[in-house]
Amino acid sequence: MAEPLLAPIGATHSLEHNDALLVTGEAVALDVRPTSFILRAAGTMIDVVFSVGLFIGAVFLVSFWQASTGADDAITQAAIVTSLVFCIVVVPTVVETLMKGRSLGRLAVGARIVRDDGGAASFRHAFIRALTGVLEIYFTLGGLAVIVGLLNPRSKRLGDLLAGTYSQHERVPKVVSQAAPMPPPLYGWAHVADVAKLPDRLSRRIAQFLAEANHMTPDARQRHAAALMFEAAPYVSPVPPVPPELLLLGIAALRRDRETAALHLESARLARLSPLLTGLPHGYPRR
């Protein structure tokens, strides 16, 4: 998944040299992840095994056809060569084109072939990659692809360099929510507390501290919690007599719950107004 990141003015040049960032013409950087060399190798091995198995099946069918019809050896050899081209060039090209840059191996590792600018690869790109793969994967037993991939920061093989493509990793880990519920000692305080004036920047710092608190030493954890409570106290009313970290948990939970409730109310109001905003006068045709 590509996540948009705003690039500051004058920073476009530095972003272009970051291999994990794709900069559009509007100076917006997209955070994309190229597929690692190991995953690319695993996906390619799966695709090669599939192509070789398909070719072995084709050879078996040609041999069975020759034995049953008594065809000439030259015709049989031509059929085998045609089957070879079909299995290692035609099939990968068609599969990659129809599946929008994916194949059996890339489905297994969660990758997709895209253009260097992040767009979808076309038949031309798939054909160039498949044709080059005959040299770098089959004729050299993958040696040329390994060398080129290790020397390229995006693990591109020769076919990618010629076609202007690379492998984008789309399978990202699931984001685990770090949101904690309202601490029980603060249930009564939450009904009367006012935290609306808390600055957004300070609120984000509190949320970041709560997410990283378990990885801090006890002294650093208490020190940071006390410092954040000192900054947040002027914007919280009333301030309950509880430990600093417990108060920070309550502030974060209260702001989250109230902002969620406000968003639900806004959605409900828009849903009620939708017929009036999108409706047409009585008898007016919808075109």
ROTORKOL-974845 format. One record per residue (C-alpha): residue in one letter; x, y, z. Coordinates in steps of 0.2 Angstrom, whole numbers. Example, Ala and Ser with C-alpha at 12.3 -4.5 7.8 and 13.67 -1.06 7.14 Angstrom:
<site res="A" c1="62" c2="-22" c3="39"/>
<site res="S" c1="68" c2="-5" c3="36"/>
END
This chain:
<site res="M" c1="0" c2="0" c3="0"/>
<site res="A" c1="6" c2="17" c3="-4"/>
<site res="E" c1="4" c2="31" c3="9"/>
<site res="P" c1="5" c2="49" c3="3"/>
<site res="L" c1="18" c2="60" c3="12"/>
<site res="L" c1="19" c2="78" c3="9"/>
<site res="A" c1="36" c2="83" c3="2"/>
<site res="P" c1="42" c2="101" c3="8"/>
<site res="I" c1="47" c2="114" c3="-4"/>
<site res="G" c1="65" c2="111" c3="-10"/>
<site res="A" c1="65" c2="93" c3="-4"/>
<site res="T" c1="60" c2="85" c3="-20"/>
<site res="H" c1="78" c2="81" c3="-25"/>
<site res="S" c1="82" c2="73" c3="-9"/>
<site res="L" c1="66" c2="62" c3="-10"/>
<site res="E" c1="70" c2="56" c3="-27"/>
<site res="H" c1="86" c2="48" c3="-21"/>
<site res="N" c1="76" c2="38" c3="-8"/>
<site res="D" c1="72" c2="21" c3="-15"/>
<site res="A" c1="57" c2="19" c3="-3"/>
<site res="L" c1="49" c2="35" c3="-9"/>
<site res="L" c1="40" c2="38" c3="-26"/>
<site res="V" c1="39" c2="57" c3="-30"/>
<site res="T" c1="25" c2="62" c3="-41"/>
<site res="G" c1="25" c2="77" c3="-52"/>
<site res="E" c1="16" c2="87" c3="-39"/>
<site res="A" c1="30" c2="84" c3="-26"/>
<site res="V" c1="20" c2="72" c3="-16"/>
<site res="A" c1="30" c2="57" c3="-10"/>
<site res="L" c1="22" c2="40" c3="-10"/>
<site res="D" c1="29" c2="28" c3="3"/>
<site res="V" c1="31" c2="11" c3="-6"/>
<site res="R" c1="41" c2="-4" c3="-2"/>
<site res="P" c1="50" c2="-13" c3="-15"/>
<site res="T" c1="50" c2="-32" c3="-13"/>
<site res="S" c1="66" c2="-38" c3="-5"/>
<site res="F" c1="78" c2="-49" c3="-14"/>
<site res="I" c1="74" c2="-65" c3="-4"/>
<site res="L" c1="55" c2="-63" c3="-8"/>
<site res="R" c1="58" c2="-60" c3="-26"/>
<site res="A" c1="69" c2="-75" c3="-27"/>
<site res="A" c1="56" c2="-86" c3="-18"/>
<site res="G" c1="42" c2="-79" c3="-30"/>
<site res="T" c1="53" c2="-82" c3="-45"/>
<site res="M" c1="57" c2="-100" c3="-40"/>
<site res="I" c1="38" c2="-104" c3="-38"/>
<site res="D" c1="35" c2="-97" c3="-56"/>
<site res="V" c1="50" c2="-106" c3="-63"/>
<site res="V" c1="44" c2="-123" c3="-55"/>
<site res="F" c1="26" c2="-119" c3="-62"/>
<site res="S" c1="33" c2="-116" c3="-80"/>
<site res="V" c1="45" c2="-131" c3="-80"/>
<site res="G" c1="30" c2="-142" c3="-74"/>
<site res="L" c1="19" c2="-135" c3="-88"/>
<site res="F" c1="33" c2="-139" c3="-101"/>
<site res="I" c1="35" c2="-157" c3="-94"/>
<site res="G" c1="17" c2="-159" c3="-96"/>
<site res="A" c1="17" c2="-152" c3="-114"/>
<site res="V" c1="32" c2="-164" c3="-118"/>
<site res="F" c1="22" c2="-178" c3="-112"/>
<site res="L" c1="7" c2="-174" c3="-122"/>
<site res="V" c1="18" c2="-171" c3="-138"/>
<site res="S" c1="26" c2="-188" c3="-135"/>
<site res="F" c1="9" c2="-197" c3="-133"/>
<site res="W" c1="3" c2="-188" c3="-149"/>
<site res="Q" c1="18" c2="-194" c3="-158"/>
<site res="A" c1="16" c2="-212" c3="-152"/>
<site res="S" c1="-2" c2="-212" c3="-157"/>
<site res="T" c1="-1" c2="-204" c3="-174"/>
<site res="G" c1="17" c2="-209" c3="-179"/>
<site res="A" c1="21" c2="-191" c3="-183"/>
<site res="D" c1="38" c2="-186" c3="-191"/>
<site res="D" c1="52" c2="-183" c3="-178"/>
<site res="A" c1="55" c2="-165" c3="-186"/>
<site res="I" c1="37" c2="-161" c3="-182"/>
<site res="T" c1="38" c2="-167" c3="-165"/>
<site res="Q" c1="54" c2="-157" c3="-162"/>
<site res="A" c1="45" c2="-142" c3="-168"/>
<site res="A" c1="30" c2="-145" c3="-157"/>
<site res="I" c1="42" c2="-147" c3="-142"/>
<site res="V" c1="51" c2="-130" c3="-146"/>
<site res="T" c1="34" c2="-122" c3="-148"/>
<site res="S" c1="29" c2="-129" c3="-131"/>
<site res="L" c1="45" c2="-122" c3="-123"/>
<site res="V" c1="42" c2="-105" c3="-130"/>
<site res="F" c1="24" c2="-106" c3="-125"/>
<site res="C" c1="28" c2="-111" c3="-107"/>
<site res="I" c1="42" c2="-99" c3="-103"/>
<site res="V" c1="37" c2="-84" c3="-113"/>
<site res="V" c1="19" c2="-84" c3="-118"/>
<site res="V" c1="11" c2="-90" c3="-102"/>
<site res="P" c1="21" c2="-78" c3="-90"/>
<site res="T" c1="17" c2="-64" c3="-102"/>
<site res="V" c1="-2" c2="-68" c3="-102"/>
<site res="V" c1="-3" c2="-72" c3="-84"/>
<site res="E" c1="6" c2="-56" c3="-79"/>
<site res="T" c1="-5" c2="-45" c3="-90"/>
<site res="L" c1="-21" c2="-52" c3="-85"/>
<site res="M" c1="-17" c2="-52" c3="-67"/>
<site res="K" c1="-11" c2="-34" c3="-67"/>
<site res="G" c1="7" c2="-38" c3="-63"/>
<site res="R" c1="5" c2="-53" c3="-52"/>
<site res="S" c1="9" c2="-71" c3="-55"/>
<site res="L" c1="8" c2="-87" c3="-45"/>
<site res="G" c1="24" c2="-84" c3="-36"/>
<site res="R" c1="21" c2="-65" c3="-33"/>
<site res="L" c1="4" c2="-70" c3="-26"/>
<site res="A" c1="12" c2="-81" c3="-13"/>
<site res="V" c1="25" c2="-68" c3="-7"/>
<site res="G" c1="13" c2="-53" c3="-9"/>
<site res="A" c1="21" c2="-44" c3="-23"/>
<site res="R" c1="16" c2="-35" c3="-39"/>
<site res="I" c1="26" c2="-29" c3="-54"/>
<site res="V" c1="23" c2="-10" c3="-57"/>
<site res="R" c1="31" c2="3" c3="-68"/>
<site res="D" c1="44" c2="14" c3="-61"/>
<site res="D" c1="32" c2="28" c3="-58"/>
<site res="G" c1="20" c2="17" c3="-48"/>
<site res="G" c1="8" c2="14" c3="-62"/>
<site res="A" c1="1" c2="-3" c3="-68"/>
<site res="A" c1="12" c2="-13" c3="-80"/>
<site res="S" c1="5" c2="-17" c3="-97"/>
<site res="F" c1="7" c2="-31" c3="-110"/>
<site res="R" c1="23" c2="-22" c3="-116"/>
<site res="H" c1="32" c2="-23" c3="-99"/>
<site res="A" c1="26" c2="-41" c3="-96"/>
<site res="F" c1="33" c2="-47" c3="-113"/>
<site res="I" c1="50" c2="-38" c3="-111"/>
<site res="R" c1="52" c2="-46" c3="-94"/>
<site res="A" c1="47" c2="-63" c3="-100"/>
<site res="L" c1="58" c2="-62" c3="-115"/>
<site res="T" c1="73" c2="-56" c3="-105"/>
<site res="G" c1="69" c2="-70" c3="-92"/>
<site res="V" c1="74" c2="-83" c3="-105"/>
<site res="L" c1="92" c2="-77" c3="-104"/>
<site res="E" c1="94" c2="-72" c3="-86"/>
<site res="I" c1="84" c2="-85" c3="-78"/>
<site res="Y" c1="84" c2="-101" c3="-89"/>
<site res="F" c1="100" c2="-99" c3="-99"/>
<site res="T" c1="111" c2="-94" c3="-85"/>
<site res="L" c1="101" c2="-104" c3="-71"/>
<site res="G" c1="96" c2="-88" c3="-63"/>
<site res="G" c1="114" c2="-82" c3="-61"/>
<site res="L" c1="112" c2="-66" c3="-71"/>
<site res="A" c1="96" c2="-61" c3="-62"/>
<site res="V" c1="104" c2="-64" c3="-45"/>
<site res="I" c1="119" c2="-53" c3="-49"/>
<site res="V" c1="109" c2="-39" c3="-56"/>
<site res="G" c1="96" c2="-40" c3="-42"/>
<site res="L" c1="110" c2="-39" c3="-28"/>
<site res="L" c1="118" c2="-24" c3="-36"/>
<site res="N" c1="101" c2="-15" c3="-38"/>
<site res="P" c1="94" c2="-6" c3="-23"/>
<site res="R" c1="76" c2="-11" c3="-28"/>
<site res="S" c1="81" c2="-29" c3="-32"/>
<site res="K" c1="78" c2="-26" c3="-50"/>
<site res="R" c1="83" c2="-40" c3="-62"/>
<site res="L" c1="88" c2="-36" c3="-80"/>
<site res="G" c1="71" c2="-38" c3="-87"/>
<site res="D" c1="65" c2="-24" c3="-75"/>
<site res="L" c1="79" c2="-13" c3="-80"/>
<site res="L" c1="74" c2="-15" c3="-98"/>
<site res="A" c1="55" c2="-13" c3="-96"/>
<site res="G" c1="56" c2="1" c3="-83"/>
<site res="T" c1="47" c2="-9" c3="-69"/>
<site res="Y" c1="50" c2="-15" c3="-52"/>
<site res="S" c1="42" c2="-27" c3="-39"/>
<site res="Q" c1="32" c2="-18" c3="-26"/>
<site res="H" c1="28" c2="-27" c3="-10"/>
<site res="E" c1="9" c2="-25" c3="-6"/>
<site res="R" c1="7" c2="-37" c3="9"/>
<site res="V" c1="9" c2="-26" c3="24"/>
<site res="P" c1="7" c2="-31" c3="43"/>
<site res="K" c1="-9" c2="-27" c3="51"/>
<site res="V" c1="-9" c2="-12" c3="62"/>
<site res="V" c1="-12" c2="-16" c3="80"/>
<site res="S" c1="-22" c2="-3" c3="89"/>
<site res="Q" c1="-13" c2="5" c3="104"/>
<site res="A" c1="-29" c2="13" c3="111"/>
<site res="A" c1="-32" c2="10" c3="129"/>
<site res="P" c1="-49" c2="11" c3="138"/>
<site res="M" c1="-53" c2="24" c3="151"/>
<site res="P" c1="-45" c2="18" c3="168"/>
<site res="P" c1="-58" c2="13" c3="180"/>
<site res="P" c1="-52" c2="26" c3="194"/>
<site res="L" c1="-56" c2="40" c3="181"/>
<site res="Y" c1="-74" c2="35" c3="177"/>
<site res="G" c1="-82" c2="49" c3="187"/>
<site res="W" c1="-69" c2="62" c3="182"/>
<site res="A" c1="-73" c2="58" c3="163"/>
<site res="H" c1="-91" c2="63" c3="165"/>
<site res="V" c1="-86" c2="81" c3="170"/>
<site res="A" c1="-69" c2="84" c3="164"/>
<site res="D" c1="-65" c2="97" c3="150"/>
<site res="V" c1="-50" c2="93" c3="139"/>
<site res="A" c1="-56" c2="102" c3="123"/>
<site res="K" c1="-43" c2="115" c3="125"/>
<site res="L" c1="-28" c2="103" c3="124"/>
<site res="P" c1="-17" c2="107" c3="109"/>
<site res="D" c1="-17" c2="94" c3="95"/>
<site res="R" c1="2" c2="94" c3="95"/>
<site res="L" c1="3" c2="90" c3="114"/>
<site res="S" c1="-11" c2="77" c3="112"/>
<site res="R" c1="0" c2="68" c3="99"/>
<site res="R" c1="15" c2="68" c3="110"/>
<site res="I" c1="4" c2="60" c3="124"/>
<site res="A" c1="-2" c2="47" c3="112"/>
<site res="Q" c1="16" c2="43" c3="106"/>
<site res="F" c1="22" c2="42" c3="124"/>
<site res="L" c1="8" c2="30" c3="129"/>
<site res="A" c1="12" c2="19" c3="114"/>
<site res="E" c1="31" c2="18" c3="118"/>
<site res="A" c1="30" c2="18" c3="137"/>
<site res="N" c1="32" c2="-1" c3="139"/>
<site res="H" c1="49" c2="0" c3="130"/>
<site res="M" c1="56" c2="14" c3="142"/>
<site res="T" c1="65" c2="11" c3="158"/>
<site res="P" c1="55" c2="15" c3="174"/>
<site res="D" c1="64" c2="31" c3="178"/>
<site res="A" c1="63" c2="38" c3="160"/>
<site res="R" c1="44" c2="33" c3="160"/>
<site res="Q" c1="40" c2="42" c3="176"/>
<site res="R" c1="50" c2="57" c3="171"/>
<site res="H" c1="42" c2="59" c3="154"/>
<site res="A" c1="25" c2="56" c3="161"/>
<site res="A" c1="27" c2="69" c3="174"/>
<site res="A" c1="34" c2="82" c3="161"/>
<site res="L" c1="19" c2="78" c3="150"/>
<site res="M" c1="7" c2="80" c3="164"/>
<site res="F" c1="14" c2="97" c3="169"/>
<site res="E" c1="12" c2="103" c3="151"/>
<site res="A" c1="-6" c2="96" c3="150"/>
<site res="A" c1="-12" c2="102" c3="167"/>
<site res="P" c1="-17" c2="120" c3="162"/>
<site res="Y" c1="-28" c2="113" c3="148"/>
<site res="V" c1="-37" c2="100" c3="159"/>
<site res="S" c1="-51" c2="104" c3="171"/>
<site res="P" c1="-52" c2="98" c3="184"/>
<site res="V" c1="-35" c2="89" c3="187"/>
<site res="P" c1="-38" c2="73" c3="197"/>
<site res="P" c1="-26" c2="68" c3="211"/>
<site res="V" c1="-19" c2="52" c3="202"/>
<site res="P" c1="-2" c2="47" c3="195"/>
<site res="P" c1="4" c2="56" c3="180"/>
<site res="E" c1="3" c2="41" c3="168"/>
<site res="L" c1="-14" c2="37" c3="174"/>
<site res="L" c1="-20" c2="54" c3="170"/>
<site res="L" c1="-12" c2="54" c3="153"/>
<site res="L" c1="-21" c2="38" c3="149"/>
<site res="G" c1="-38" c2="46" c3="154"/>
<site res="I" c1="-34" c2="62" c3="144"/>
<site res="A" c1="-31" c2="51" c3="128"/>
<site res="A" c1="-46" c2="40" c3="131"/>
<site res="L" c1="-57" c2="55" c3="134"/>
<site res="R" c1="-52" c2="64" c3="119"/>
<site res="R" c1="-53" c2="49" c3="108"/>
<site res="D" c1="-71" c2="44" c3="114"/>
<site res="R" c1="-78" c2="62" c3="112"/>
<site res="E" c1="-70" c2="65" c3="95"/>
<site res="T" c1="-77" c2="48" c3="90"/>
<site res="A" c1="-94" c2="53" c3="96"/>
<site res="A" c1="-93" c2="69" c3="87"/>
<site res="L" c1="-89" c2="60" c3="71"/>
<site res="H" c1="-104" c2="49" c3="73"/>
<site res="L" c1="-116" c2="63" c3="76"/>
<site res="E" c1="-109" c2="72" c3="60"/>
<site res="S" c1="-111" c2="57" c3="50"/>
<site res="A" c1="-129" c2="55" c3="56"/>
<site res="R" c1="-133" c2="73" c3="52"/>
<site res="L" c1="-126" c2="71" c3="35"/>
<site res="A" c1="-136" c2="55" c3="32"/>
<site res="R" c1="-152" c2="64" c3="37"/>
<site res="L" c1="-148" c2="79" c3="26"/>
<site res="S" c1="-143" c2="68" c3="11"/>
<site res="P" c1="-161" c2="67" c3="3"/>
<site res="L" c1="-162" c2="86" c3="3"/>
<site res="L" c1="-144" c2="89" c3="-3"/>
<site res="T" c1="-145" c2="76" c3="-17"/>
<site res="G" c1="-164" c2="76" c3="-21"/>
<site res="L" c1="-172" c2="84" c3="-36"/>
<site res="P" c1="-188" c2="95" c3="-37"/>
<site res="H" c1="-204" c2="85" c3="-39"/>
<site res="G" c1="-206" c2="79" c3="-57"/>
<site res="Y" c1="-188" c2="84" c3="-62"/>
<site res="P" c1="-180" c2="70" c3="-73"/>
<site res="R" c1="-164" c2="63" c3="-66"/>
<site res="R" c1="-151" c2="63" c3="-80"/>
END
